[in-house]
C-alpha cells in the first residue's frame, strides 16, 4: 500500500543555555505499509539546508526509526525510555550520537495520523540538547494536492 500524503512537521531543538530553535513546514510525501510497518517519507528542502536528503519515519509496534539518506545518512531508533546509538554521516565525517527517547507517541494508520518524538542527544557522552518532532500525516484523495490547505 502506498498513498500520497500531506505532511506537517514542527521540530524544535533546545541546546542548554540557548533559546529553542523551531522549524515548521508542510510538504508532500508518501505513506506506505510494509507488513506491520508504516513508513512516512519526504524530500528535504534547501530551506533548512538539507536539499538532496530523503527523510523517512518508520513506525513498528510503538517504536519509531528516523532514516535519512542522500547527502546526509543516519538512522536513529526511538524506543521510549531507552538510549540507542546512531551514526550520523556527513561529507566531512561521521559522528556517533546517543539518542535517549523520552516520549514516543504515534497513532499512525493507513489513513494518516501523527508521530510525536521527544529525545535527548549526546555526542561522545556530552549532552547536546533536547529535540522534538510533531508530525501530522494526512493522506490525500485522488486529485487533492499536497499543498491544499484542508
Secondary structure, 3 states (H helix, E strand, C coil): CEEEEEEEEEEEEEECCCCCEEEEEEEEEEEEEECCEEEEEEECCHHHCCCCEEEEEEEECCEEEEEEEECCEEEEEECCCCEEEEEEEECCEEEEEEEEEEEEEECCECCEEEEEEEEEEEECCEEEEEEEEEEEEEECCCCCCCCCCC
